[in-house]
Amino acid sequence: MKLNSEKRVCIIGGTGHIGKNLVEMLIEEGFLLFVIARGEHPIPHNSRWEKVEFKKKVYDNDKAEWEEIFAGMRPDVLIDILGTYAPVVYEAVRPYAKQFVLCGSLWMFGEPKIVPTPEETQFECPFPGYAKRYQDMLELKKKAREDGI
């Protein structure tokens, strides 16, 4: 096991399909892990997950609550798998995070013309929610670059 325990990583959505696999990988790497989840999916009960700190929270735009959570965790890295309220979450974690990873869907780039799909818009996104998230991602990418994150 590599020793990365000085790196504090928080994963929003860490008990879903993607999140559980990511947590397993980061446990193996020895990171200090925090998981924020709604509590819909069960938390694995095994010795590997005993060091993971969990916080139950509905994913929403309550900036004050996010600020309070992140002040306690002080994550170096935030991985937001859900992404719907990413601008609020970003502002709340900005004082602590050196990296902000925001997950999305290929559908944000519209229906693909070619496969594998490149990271560029090919057609207009047919889903308004994904289209908004994609615009948020582009704006946060620019803001994070300006903030040195």
Buried (B, 14 or more C-beta within 10 A) or exposed (E): EEEBEEBBBBBBBBBBEEBBEBBEEBBEBBBBBBBBBBEEBEBEEEEEBEEBEBBEBEBEEBBEBBBEBBEEBEBBBBBBBBBBBBBBBBBBBBEBBEEBEBBBEBBBBBEEEEEEBEEEEBEEBEEEEBBEBBEBBEEBEEBBEEEEB
